[in-house]
């Protein structure tokens, strides 16, 4: 037999393992009730395969672990800070680094510095923490992503693109009311969808014309660059990352994602005045400007992880694993967001459970059902995550009602992906039995993290 294709494998082998616990269906039925049907409220000991998030769940490399031993835990001027600063300058190209404990720390600081009450912040789809910090600073988020991004079935290769006409309308109609445009690469809530370089260049031109800054959410910029490489221009991921960043004035970063760490983040900017304001603020909320809430060893792990994250073979295996899972589900006719994203596969809960109206939180209910079936933990990304309008208190009713299967980096094997896919198929075949949920406890901020639910009919 002649092979017409050759498989590839992960560019690493496994040195340390962490046992997983398998529970019974009866056990999980109790656990999900105790957790108020919210997968965020499960104990991780009760989870078999944890696809809640790719945030902070990365497996670090032996080099990163070795770096942890080089942690310089000085209060001020830790050598690991300088290593991180050099790395951020070299890999992303920004002049100033302000470390923070994680991404939202950076979002808080940049929002408070740049936003005045009544301002508008256009962006390529909301992200929960990003929008909340914009609102807490008195601003209002305006969605300027292309319409295809709100359609799970659209196979547009760059669903993270900005609708330039929409953006222009916001900029023209609100002179001096737009402190910056916020662009995410890739777009988490759209299903891990990338923005094209071509579109980003056009956004840069447009914002420059209006004298408005462009701030990047660089949390998954290397995954975005991988898609740019595959779908747009065949250049190394590292080069593309650098180019994306060069089109922006600064970035917020959660080092818990692309940079392959378990904790950490930063704000990076080119402007000296903004950097000075940020250093003034970081000491109030995060820690000294040379650690920002991270220990020296954390900063070392992030610095080393950043370099690993922009390697082509790493990214091929990382995104390749997500594609493998997605393709399996697609082949079985299970409704997922297309194209398959960079950090996870997103189930289209509206199409999966057409009999459950959005008011009854179909994605929340589907995530609970998947957990009960197999112990696989996923996350709701629909009406519960979208929350309420900050000024009217009305619930947002997003077009996308999704369940996210986020894949931690370098953690699970192909067999784990198979087990996951088989569980989703079982739940799909039995979908008629899944009912809706009503919220019985609703926290004020980021309600999805701690909300509790009950079935509308006994399940
Ligand atoms: C996640 F359910 N993401 O995807 P921090 N920007 C972007 C993120 O994806 C992100 C942050 C900023 C998480 C954790 C999480 O509604 C949720 O380091 C594109 O988590 O502070 C985080 O970075 C914030 C899960 C956050 C959520 C908010 O799983």
Boltz pocket constraint, residues with backbone or C-beta under 6 A from the ligand:
constraints:
  - pocket:
      binder: B
      contacts: [[A, 52], [A, 53], [A, 54], [A, 55], [A, 102], [A, 103], [A, 104], [A, 105], [A, 127], [A, 128], [A, 129], [A, 130], [A, 184], [A, 186], [A, 188], [A, 217], [A, 219], [A, 220], [A, 253], [A, 254], [A, 255], [A, 256], [A, 264], [A, 265], [A, 379], [A, 380], [A, 385]]
      max_distance: 6.0
